[in-house]
Amino acid sequence: MAVTPTPGTVTVVAAGGTPVVVIPAGINGGIITNPLLASDQSVSSAEPLYVNPISNAALYGYGTTFALQPGQSWDVIPGQTTQTTVNATTSGHTFTAVYW
């Protein structure tokens, strides 16, 4: 099956504490990476990125929200029928997201 990699719908948490939709529903897979260095996250101190493949990501790892520590990645579920959201404590936190 041919796929076309597509950038995430956003790659920055514009307002800290406010989840953003990164991966739409109905995709064939993907990856979200929280950069290792604070400078690559565009923040003053490296911090976790919170991911939730079911609902709005909270600012803690619990239930369906989990924390990606600096340098960690998450593989988006192939065939996922729900959108994926991310959240971060600091406004402007950047990350990498690609789906197909």
C-alpha positions as a Markdown table, in Angstrom:
| # | Residue | x | y | z |
|---|---|---|---|---|
| 1 | Met | 0.0 | 0.0 | 0.0 |
| 2 | Ala | 1.4 | 3.4 | -1.0 |
| 3 | Val | 1.4 | 6.2 | 1.6 |
| 4 | Thr | 2.3 | 9.8 | 1.5 |
| 5 | Pro | 3.9 | 11.2 | 4.7 |
| 6 | Thr | 2.2 | 14.4 | 5.8 |
| 7 | Pro | 3.3 | 16.9 | 8.5 |
| 8 | Gly | 1.2 | 17.0 | 11.6 |
| 9 | Thr | -1.6 | 19.5 | 11.6 |
| 10 | Val | 0.4 | 21.6 | 14.0 |
| 11 | Thr | 3.9 | 21.3 | 15.5 |
| 12 | Val | 3.7 | 23.8 | 18.3 |
| 13 | Val | 1.6 | 24.1 | 21.5 |
| 14 | Ala | 0.6 | 27.7 | 21.0 |
| 15 | Ala | -0.7 | 28.2 | 24.6 |
| 16 | Gly | 0.7 | 26.1 | 27.4 |
| 17 | Gly | -2.0 | 24.0 | 29.0 |
| 18 | Thr | -4.2 | 24.1 | 26.0 |
| 19 | Pro | -4.2 | 20.8 | 23.9 |
| 20 | Val | -3.8 | 20.9 | 20.2 |
| 21 | Val | -4.9 | 18.4 | 17.5 |
| 22 | Val | -1.8 | 17.0 | 15.9 |
| 23 | Ile | -2.9 | 13.9 | 14.0 |
| 24 | Pro | -6.4 | 13.6 | 12.4 |
| 25 | Ala | -8.5 | 10.5 | 12.7 |
| 26 | Gly | -8.4 | 7.8 | 10.0 |
| 27 | Ile | -4.7 | 7.7 | 9.3 |
| 28 | Asn | -2.4 | 4.7 | 8.5 |
| 29 | Gly | 0.2 | 5.5 | 11.2 |
| 30 | Gly | 2.7 | 8.2 | 12.1 |
| 31 | Ile | 5.2 | 9.4 | 14.7 |
| 32 | Ile | 5.3 | 12.2 | 17.3 |
| 33 | Thr | 8.7 | 13.2 | 18.7 |
| 34 | Asn | 9.5 | 15.5 | 21.7 |
| 35 | Pro | 12.9 | 17.0 | 21.0 |
| 36 | Leu | 15.7 | 16.3 | 23.4 |
| 37 | Leu | 17.1 | 19.8 | 23.8 |
| 38 | Ala | 15.3 | 22.8 | 25.2 |
| 39 | Ser | 16.5 | 24.8 | 22.2 |
| 40 | Asp | 14.8 | 22.4 | 19.9 |
| 41 | Gln | 11.6 | 22.6 | 21.9 |
| 42 | Ser | 11.8 | 26.4 | 21.8 |
| 43 | Val | 11.5 | 26.6 | 25.6 |
| 44 | Ser | 14.0 | 27.6 | 28.3 |
| 45 | Ser | 14.2 | 24.2 | 30.0 |
| 46 | Ala | 13.4 | 20.8 | 28.3 |
| 47 | Glu | 10.1 | 19.4 | 29.4 |
| 48 | Pro | 7.7 | 16.5 | 28.7 |
| 49 | Leu | 5.2 | 16.6 | 25.8 |
| 50 | Tyr | 1.8 | 15.1 | 26.8 |
| 51 | Val | 0.1 | 12.9 | 24.2 |
| 52 | Asn | -3.5 | 11.5 | 24.1 |
| 53 | Pro | -4.8 | 9.3 | 21.2 |
| 54 | Ile | -8.3 | 9.3 | 22.5 |
| 55 | Ser | -9.3 | 12.8 | 23.9 |
| 56 | Asn | -7.7 | 16.1 | 25.0 |
| 57 | Ala | -4.2 | 15.7 | 26.4 |
| 58 | Ala | -3.8 | 16.8 | 30.0 |
| 59 | Leu | -0.7 | 18.1 | 31.7 |
| 60 | Tyr | 0.1 | 14.8 | 33.4 |
| 61 | Gly | 0.7 | 11.2 | 32.5 |
| 62 | Tyr | -2.5 | 9.4 | 33.6 |
| 63 | Gly | -5.4 | 7.5 | 32.1 |
| 64 | Thr | -5.2 | 7.9 | 28.3 |
| 65 | Thr | -2.6 | 10.8 | 28.5 |
| 66 | Phe | 1.0 | 9.8 | 28.6 |
| 67 | Ala | 4.2 | 11.8 | 28.9 |
| 68 | Leu | 6.9 | 11.8 | 26.3 |
| 69 | Gln | 10.1 | 12.8 | 28.0 |
| 70 | Pro | 12.6 | 14.9 | 26.1 |
| 71 | Gly | 14.1 | 12.8 | 23.3 |
| 72 | Gln | 11.2 | 10.2 | 23.2 |
| 73 | Ser | 8.9 | 9.4 | 20.4 |
| 74 | Trp | 5.5 | 7.8 | 20.0 |
| 75 | Asp | 4.3 | 5.7 | 17.1 |
| 76 | Val | 0.8 | 6.7 | 16.1 |
| 77 | Ile | -1.6 | 3.7 | 15.9 |
| 78 | Pro | -2.1 | 2.5 | 12.3 |
| 79 | Gly | -5.8 | 2.6 | 11.4 |
| 80 | Gln | -6.5 | 4.9 | 14.4 |
| 81 | Thr | -10.1 | 6.3 | 14.2 |
| 82 | Thr | -9.6 | 9.0 | 16.7 |
| 83 | Gln | -7.6 | 12.2 | 16.5 |
| 84 | Thr | -4.4 | 12.6 | 18.6 |
| 85 | Thr | -3.8 | 15.7 | 20.8 |
| 86 | Val | -0.7 | 17.0 | 22.5 |
| 87 | Asn | -0.2 | 19.4 | 25.3 |
| 88 | Ala | 2.8 | 21.1 | 27.1 |
| 89 | Thr | 3.3 | 23.3 | 30.1 |
| 90 | Thr | 5.1 | 26.1 | 28.2 |
| 91 | Ser | 3.6 | 28.1 | 25.4 |
| 92 | Gly | 5.5 | 27.8 | 22.2 |
| 93 | His | 6.8 | 24.2 | 22.9 |
| 94 | Thr | 7.7 | 22.8 | 19.5 |
| 95 | Phe | 7.8 | 19.1 | 18.5 |
| 96 | Thr | 7.9 | 16.9 | 15.4 |
| 97 | Ala | 4.8 | 15.1 | 14.0 |
| 98 | Val | 4.4 | 13.2 | 10.7 |
| 99 | Tyr | 1.5 | 10.9 | 9.7 |
| 100 | Trp | 0.6 | 8.8 | 6.6 |
